[in-house]
Amino acid sequence: MCAYPVSMAVKPEVEGFFDEATNTISYIVKDPGSNACAIVDSVMDIDYAAGRITFEHADALIARIRERGLQLEWIIETHVHADHLSAAPYIQDHLGGRVGVGAKITVVQETFGKVFNEGTEFQRDGSQFDALFEDGDTYQVGGMTCFAMATPGHTPACMVHVMGDAAFVGDTLFMPDGGSARADFPGGDAGVLFDSIQKVLSLPAEMRLFMCHDYGPGGRDIAWETTVAEEKAKNIHVGGGKSRADFIRFRTERDASLGMPRLIIPSLQVNMRAGEIPRDADGNLMLKVPINGL
């Protein structure tokens, strides 16, 4: 049984925006009873080779919210992404709203503060964010009560955000034919990830699940919505009653064969700062490349 305050009668409007460069889906989630909305997992565009930042993807979200006359109340990060950069500060500057992430962001900041040799000026207390969610914390989007479910394993700060009959799962799960996220980043753990997935699958069978990424396995069209029931029955990594031991064995072997995400170095530096780009001693926007650090 699910131990969280689920309200399946509330059915928010969910609109997905696919970013082809990073295979990320960002969402606008509208409270069905008001004009209030949230954004989940925004994307800031980067040409890494040229060191150039732009905001086409974020601008599309902003334009859509303005077109519909919505009021942005929350900018949610399901975790500290390693494959795309958050546009949270840019969106907040244009539309307002509060930026929220899992409270275990402090663990991620401590880990990668060392990797990137950040100085004492880099705060490791999560203060870059407006809200740090603990497991089970609730918050409002208009009249819709939402809650955060801690789902570590991919990263320590991963959370699934449940808004009415819709759950935004971050990288904890992919579509049934995509399986699950890797668990070999610092702070990751395959057994903990399996346990977190079971928490997600304890939600009501008809709960809508929205993915943060999709890669179109086998050449199928990109997709990002499924249900708890479909994941339980068909997920290639955990569906059909697969055991924890089998999952750990599979995930460990598979992760050992994977290369690092293309944008992991800029993504971690930016996302652990709530989407802000770090600056050098002269105040210039600047990213570091640690050698043999990851």
ZAPAKE-379274 format. One record per residue (C-alpha): x, y, z; residue in one letter. Coordinates in Angstrom, 2 decimals, always signed. Layout:
residues N
+---------+---------+---------+---+
:      c1 :      c2 :      c3 : r :
+---------+---------+---------+---+
:       X :       Y :       Z : A :
...
+---------+---------+---------+---+
END
This chain:
residues 294
+---------+---------+---------+---+
:      c1 :      c2 :      c3 : r :
+---------+---------+---------+---+
:   +0.00 :   +0.00 :   +0.00 : M :
:   +1.11 :   +3.56 :   -0.70 : C :
:   +2.08 :   +5.47 :   +2.46 : A :
:   +1.70 :   +8.91 :   +0.84 : Y :
:   -1.32 :  +11.27 :   +0.63 : P :
:   -2.46 :  +10.47 :   -2.92 : V :
:   -5.44 :  +12.33 :   -4.40 : S :
:   -6.34 :  +10.57 :   -7.63 : M :
:   -9.47 :  +12.72 :   -8.04 : A :
:   -7.28 :  +15.73 :   -8.87 : V :
:   -6.24 :  +15.57 :  -12.51 : K :
:   -3.77 :  +18.31 :  -13.46 : P :
:   -3.20 :  +19.34 :  -17.06 : E :
:   +0.29 :  +18.21 :  -18.08 : V :
:   +2.11 :  +19.52 :  -21.14 : E :
:   +5.49 :  +18.05 :  -22.10 : G :
:   +8.28 :  +19.84 :  -23.98 : F :
:  +10.94 :  +17.57 :  -25.50 : F :
:  +14.52 :  +18.80 :  -25.80 : D :
:  +16.11 :  +16.84 :  -28.63 : E :
:  +19.69 :  +17.83 :  -27.74 : A :
:  +19.51 :  +16.14 :  -24.32 : T :
:  +16.47 :  +13.84 :  -24.69 : N :
:  +14.92 :  +15.64 :  -21.73 : T :
:  +11.22 :  +16.31 :  -21.22 : I :
:  +10.25 :  +19.42 :  -19.27 : S :
:   +6.70 :  +19.84 :  -18.03 : Y :
:   +4.17 :  +22.55 :  -17.36 : I :
:   +1.71 :  +21.20 :  -14.78 : V :
:   -1.50 :  +23.20 :  -14.29 : K :
:   -3.76 :  +23.00 :  -11.27 : D :
:   -7.18 :  +21.99 :  -12.68 : P :
:   -8.96 :  +24.40 :  -10.34 : G :
:   -6.99 :  +27.60 :  -10.98 : S :
:   -4.42 :  +29.27 :  -13.24 : N :
:   -1.55 :  +28.19 :  -11.01 : A :
:   +1.15 :  +25.96 :  -12.48 : C :
:   +4.55 :  +24.40 :  -11.89 : A :
:   +7.47 :  +23.66 :  -14.19 : I :
:   +9.30 :  +20.36 :  -13.72 : V :
:  +12.90 :  +19.83 :  -14.94 : D :
:  +13.60 :  +22.82 :  -17.18 : S :
:  +16.50 :  +22.91 :  -19.66 : V :
:  +19.08 :  +25.60 :  -20.42 : M :
:  +20.71 :  +25.18 :  -23.84 : D :
:  +24.48 :  +24.88 :  -24.09 : I :
:  +26.90 :  +24.60 :  -26.99 : D :
:  +29.63 :  +23.02 :  -24.86 : Y :
:  +32.29 :  +23.10 :  -27.57 : A :
:  +31.77 :  +26.84 :  -28.05 : A :
:  +31.09 :  +27.65 :  -24.39 : G :
:  +27.82 :  +29.32 :  -25.35 : R :
:  +24.61 :  +29.40 :  -23.32 : I :
:  +21.18 :  +30.13 :  -24.84 : T :
:  +17.57 :  +29.76 :  -23.70 : F :
:  +15.40 :  +28.52 :  -26.58 : E :
:  +13.89 :  +25.65 :  -24.58 : H :
:  +13.18 :  +27.80 :  -21.53 : A :
:  +11.73 :  +30.55 :  -23.73 : D :
:   +9.22 :  +28.05 :  -25.12 : A :
:   +8.03 :  +27.25 :  -21.58 : L :
:   +7.82 :  +30.93 :  -20.68 : I :
:   +5.91 :  +31.77 :  -23.86 : A :
:   +3.42 :  +28.96 :  -23.27 : R :
:   +2.74 :  +30.03 :  -19.68 : I :
:   +2.20 :  +33.62 :  -20.78 : R :
:   +0.02 :  +32.55 :  -23.71 : E :
:   -2.26 :  +30.63 :  -21.36 : R :
:   -2.31 :  +33.34 :  -18.71 : G :
:   -0.90 :  +31.02 :  -16.04 : L :
:   +0.79 :  +31.92 :  -12.78 : Q :
:   +4.04 :  +30.03 :  -12.13 : L :
:   +4.33 :  +29.03 :   -8.48 : E :
:   +7.02 :  +26.32 :   -8.47 : W :
:  +10.08 :  +25.38 :  -10.51 : I :
:  +10.79 :  +21.79 :   -9.48 : I :
:  +14.05 :  +19.91 :   -9.95 : E :
:  +13.58 :  +16.16 :   -9.52 : T :
:  +17.32 :  +15.83 :   -8.87 : H :
:  +20.73 :  +17.29 :   -9.75 : V :
:  +20.82 :  +16.30 :  -13.40 : H :
:  +24.04 :  +15.05 :  -14.97 : A :
:  +22.91 :  +15.30 :  -18.58 : D :
:  +21.37 :  +18.76 :  -18.96 : H :
:  +21.58 :  +22.19 :  -17.37 : L :
:  +18.68 :  +23.69 :  -15.43 : S :
:  +17.16 :  +26.99 :  -16.59 : A :
:  +15.53 :  +27.66 :  -13.20 : A :
:  +17.07 :  +31.11 :  -12.51 : P :
:  +16.26 :  +32.36 :  -16.02 : Y :
:  +12.65 :  +31.23 :  -15.75 : I :
:  +12.34 :  +32.63 :  -12.23 : Q :
:  +13.61 :  +36.02 :  -13.44 : D :
:  +10.86 :  +36.09 :  -16.07 : H :
:   +7.93 :  +34.48 :  -14.24 : L :
:   +8.68 :  +34.26 :  -10.54 : G :
:   +8.02 :  +31.06 :   -8.62 : G :
:  +10.06 :  +29.15 :   -6.06 : R :
:  +12.82 :  +26.68 :   -6.94 : V :
:  +12.59 :  +23.37 :   -5.06 : G :
:  +14.82 :  +20.28 :   -4.83 : V :
:  +15.34 :  +17.33 :   -2.50 : G :
:  +16.98 :  +18.10 :   +0.85 : A :
:  +19.78 :  +15.64 :   +0.11 : K :
:  +21.13 :  +18.26 :   -2.32 : I :
:  +23.56 :  +18.98 :   +0.51 : T :
:  +25.11 :  +15.53 :   +0.05 : V :
:  +25.49 :  +16.15 :   -3.69 : V :
:  +27.01 :  +19.59 :   -3.06 : Q :
:  +29.52 :  +18.17 :   -0.60 : E :
:  +30.51 :  +15.35 :   -2.97 : T :
:  +30.91 :  +17.44 :   -6.10 : F :
:  +32.22 :  +20.49 :   -4.27 : G :
:  +35.30 :  +18.34 :   -3.69 : K :
:  +35.38 :  +17.00 :   -7.27 : V :
:  +35.36 :  +20.54 :   -8.69 : F :
:  +37.63 :  +21.92 :   -5.95 : N :
:  +35.11 :  +24.58 :   -4.99 : E :
:  +36.27 :  +27.11 :   -2.43 : G :
:  +34.68 :  +28.04 :   +0.85 : T :
:  +32.49 :  +30.58 :   -0.94 : E :
:  +30.49 :  +27.68 :   -2.42 : F :
:  +27.72 :  +27.02 :   +0.07 : Q :
:  +27.00 :  +23.34 :   +0.67 : R :
:  +23.78 :  +23.86 :   +2.63 : D :
:  +21.29 :  +23.98 :   -0.25 : G :
:  +20.75 :  +27.72 :   +0.27 : S :
:  +20.86 :  +28.33 :   -3.50 : Q :
:  +17.35 :  +26.83 :   -3.63 : F :
:  +14.13 :  +28.31 :   -2.24 : D :
:  +12.86 :  +25.03 :   -0.79 : A :
:  +14.48 :  +21.75 :   +0.25 : L :
:  +11.99 :  +18.88 :   +0.32 : F :
:  +12.13 :  +16.04 :   +2.81 : E :
:  +10.41 :  +12.73 :   +2.11 : D :
:   +6.65 :  +13.25 :   +2.33 : G :
:   +6.72 :  +17.05 :   +2.37 : D :
:   +3.68 :  +18.69 :   +0.79 : T :
:   +3.31 :  +21.98 :   -1.07 : Y :
:   +0.59 :  +23.77 :   -3.01 : Q :
:   +0.17 :  +24.57 :   -6.69 : V :
:   -2.94 :  +26.71 :   -6.52 : G :
:   -5.50 :  +24.52 :   -4.76 : G :
:   -3.68 :  +21.30 :   -5.64 : M :
:   -1.73 :  +19.64 :   -2.83 : T :
:   +1.47 :  +18.04 :   -4.12 : C :
:   +4.02 :  +15.92 :   -2.30 : F :
:   +7.64 :  +14.89 :   -2.68 : A :
:   +8.70 :  +11.27 :   -2.41 : M :
:  +12.39 :  +10.56 :   -1.75 : A :
:  +13.70 :   +8.08 :   -4.33 : T :
:  +17.50 :   +7.89 :   -3.96 : P :
:  +19.67 :   +5.40 :   -5.81 : G :
:  +20.44 :   +7.26 :   -9.04 : H :
:  +21.57 :  +10.21 :   -6.90 : T :
:  +21.06 :  +10.88 :   -3.18 : P :
:  +18.76 :  +13.87 :   -3.87 : A :
:  +16.36 :  +12.19 :   -6.31 : C :
:  +12.67 :  +12.77 :   -5.64 : M :
:   +9.43 :  +11.87 :   -7.37 : V :
:   +6.88 :  +14.69 :   -7.28 : H :
:   +3.23 :  +13.67 :   -7.15 : V :
:   +0.64 :  +16.21 :   -8.26 : M :
:   -2.87 :  +14.77 :   -8.14 : G :
:   -2.99 :  +11.70 :  -10.39 : D :
:   +0.36 :  +12.57 :  -12.04 : A :
:   +3.84 :  +11.66 :  -10.79 : A :
:   +7.06 :  +13.10 :  -12.21 : F :
:   +9.68 :  +10.43 :  -11.74 : V :
:  +12.91 :  +12.14 :  -12.80 : G :
:  +15.51 :   +9.51 :  -13.69 : D :
:  +14.24 :   +6.88 :  -11.25 : T :
:  +12.33 :   +5.12 :  -14.04 : L :
:  +12.21 :   +5.28 :  -17.82 : F :
:   +9.42 :   +4.08 :  -20.09 : M :
:   +8.82 :   +0.32 :  -19.74 : P :
:  +11.06 :   -0.52 :  -22.71 : D :
:  +13.77 :   +1.83 :  -21.36 : G :
:  +14.04 :   +0.35 :  -17.88 : G :
:  +15.79 :   +2.35 :  -15.19 : S :
:  +18.53 :   +4.89 :  -14.58 : A :
:  +22.16 :   +4.10 :  -13.87 : R :
:  +23.30 :   +3.91 :  -10.24 : A :
:  +27.08 :   +4.29 :  -10.51 : D :
:  +27.49 :   +8.03 :  -10.00 : F :
:  +29.02 :   +9.10 :   -6.65 : P :
:  +26.30 :   +8.52 :   -4.05 : G :
:  +24.38 :   +6.12 :   -6.29 : G :
:  +23.43 :   +2.60 :   -5.24 : D :
:  +21.63 :   -0.07 :   -7.27 : A :
:  +19.96 :   -1.70 :   -4.27 : G :
:  +18.70 :   +1.64 :   -3.00 : V :
:  +17.43 :   +2.44 :   -6.50 : L :
:  +15.48 :   -0.83 :   -6.59 : F :
:  +13.88 :   +0.01 :   -3.25 : D :
:  +12.99 :   +3.50 :   -4.50 : S :
:  +11.38 :   +2.07 :   -7.61 : I :
:   +9.24 :   -0.19 :   -5.43 : Q :
:   +8.02 :   +2.92 :   -3.59 : K :
:   +6.98 :   +4.44 :   -6.91 : V :
:   +5.26 :   +1.21 :   -7.93 : L :
:   +3.31 :   +1.24 :   -4.65 : S :
:   +1.37 :   +4.25 :   -5.95 : L :
:   -2.11 :   +3.52 :   -7.36 : P :
:   -2.06 :   +1.41 :  -10.53 : A :
:   -3.76 :   +4.12 :  -12.61 : E :
:   -1.33 :   +6.86 :  -11.51 : M :
:   +0.12 :   +8.63 :  -14.55 : R :
:   +3.93 :   +8.56 :  -14.60 : L :
:   +5.92 :  +11.17 :  -16.51 : F :
:   +9.53 :  +10.53 :  -17.50 : M :
:  +12.40 :  +13.03 :  -17.43 : C :
:  +14.12 :  +11.34 :  -20.40 : H :
:  +13.31 :   +9.11 :  -23.32 : D :
:  +15.64 :   +7.78 :  -26.01 : Y :
:  +13.21 :   +5.95 :  -28.28 : G :
:  +14.53 :   +2.39 :  -27.83 : P :
:  +14.37 :   +0.32 :  -30.99 : G :
:  +13.65 :   +3.41 :  -33.06 : G :
:  +10.15 :   +3.99 :  -31.67 : R :
:   +8.74 :   +7.50 :  -31.38 : D :
:   +9.72 :   +9.50 :  -28.31 : I :
:   +7.23 :   +8.96 :  -25.46 : A :
:   +7.06 :  +10.15 :  -21.86 : W :
:   +3.81 :   +9.07 :  -20.23 : E :
:   +2.91 :   +5.67 :  -18.82 : T :
:   +1.22 :   +4.28 :  -15.67 : T :
:   +2.21 :   +2.43 :  -12.54 : V :
:   +0.34 :   -0.63 :  -13.80 : A :
:   +2.24 :   -0.65 :  -17.10 : E :
:   +5.60 :   -0.24 :  -15.39 : E :
:   +4.86 :   -3.07 :  -12.95 : K :
:   +3.87 :   -5.39 :  -15.75 : A :
:   +6.31 :   -4.48 :  -18.53 : K :
:   +9.37 :   -2.58 :  -17.29 : N :
:  +12.33 :   -4.50 :  -18.67 : I :
:  +14.47 :   -3.97 :  -15.57 : H :
:  +12.01 :   -4.28 :  -12.67 : V :
:   +8.65 :   -5.42 :  -14.09 : G :
:   +7.06 :   -8.82 :  -13.77 : G :
:   +8.30 :   -9.41 :  -10.24 : G :
:  +12.06 :   -9.25 :  -10.91 : K :
:  +14.05 :   -9.66 :   -7.70 : S :
:  +16.23 :   -7.10 :   -5.94 : R :
:  +19.29 :   -9.34 :   -6.33 : A :
:  +18.70 :   -9.75 :  -10.06 : D :
:  +18.28 :   -6.00 :  -10.47 : F :
:  +21.49 :   -5.23 :   -8.57 : I :
:  +23.42 :   -7.74 :  -10.64 : R :
:  +22.03 :   -6.43 :  -13.93 : F :
:  +22.39 :   -2.74 :  -13.02 : R :
:  +25.98 :   -3.17 :  -11.80 : T :
:  +27.09 :   -5.00 :  -14.94 : E :
:  +25.30 :   -2.58 :  -17.26 : R :
:  +26.60 :   +0.54 :  -15.51 : D :
:  +30.17 :   -0.70 :  -15.84 : A :
:  +29.75 :   -0.62 :  -19.63 : S :
:  +28.38 :   +2.94 :  -19.84 : L :
:  +30.37 :   +6.06 :  -20.65 : G :
:  +29.86 :   +9.34 :  -18.84 : M :
:  +27.03 :  +11.61 :  -20.05 : P :
:  +28.22 :  +14.16 :  -22.60 : R :
:  +27.27 :  +17.15 :  -20.44 : L :
:  +28.05 :  +15.80 :  -16.98 : I :
:  +30.86 :  +18.30 :  -16.24 : I :
:  +28.91 :  +21.50 :  -16.93 : P :
:  +25.63 :  +20.04 :  -15.68 : S :
:  +26.82 :  +19.17 :  -12.19 : L :
:  +28.54 :  +22.52 :  -11.65 : Q :
:  +25.44 :  +24.45 :  -12.72 : V :
:  +22.70 :  +22.26 :  -11.25 : N :
:  +24.18 :  +21.97 :   -7.76 : M :
:  +23.93 :  +25.80 :   -7.78 : R :
:  +20.20 :  +25.74 :   -8.69 : A :
:  +20.97 :  +26.59 :  -12.31 : G :
:  +23.46 :  +29.39 :  -11.73 : E :
:  +26.69 :  +29.31 :  -13.74 : I :
:  +29.79 :  +29.62 :  -11.51 : P :
:  +32.11 :  +32.60 :  -11.84 : R :
:  +35.88 :  +32.97 :  -11.60 : D :
:  +37.72 :  +35.39 :   -9.30 : A :
:  +37.11 :  +38.24 :  -11.74 : D :
:  +33.36 :  +37.61 :  -11.92 : G :
:  +33.38 :  +35.96 :  -15.36 : N :
:  +31.12 :  +33.00 :  -16.03 : L :
:  +33.44 :  +30.00 :  -16.00 : M :
:  +33.27 :  +26.20 :  -15.85 : L :
:  +36.00 :  +23.82 :  -14.65 : K :
:  +37.10 :  +20.51 :  -16.16 : V :
:  +38.49 :  +18.21 :  -13.45 : P :
:  +40.95 :  +15.71 :  -14.92 : I :
:  +40.31 :  +12.10 :  -13.88 : N :
:  +37.89 :  +13.37 :  -11.26 : G :
:  +34.80 :  +11.45 :  -12.28 : L :
+---------+---------+---------+---+
END
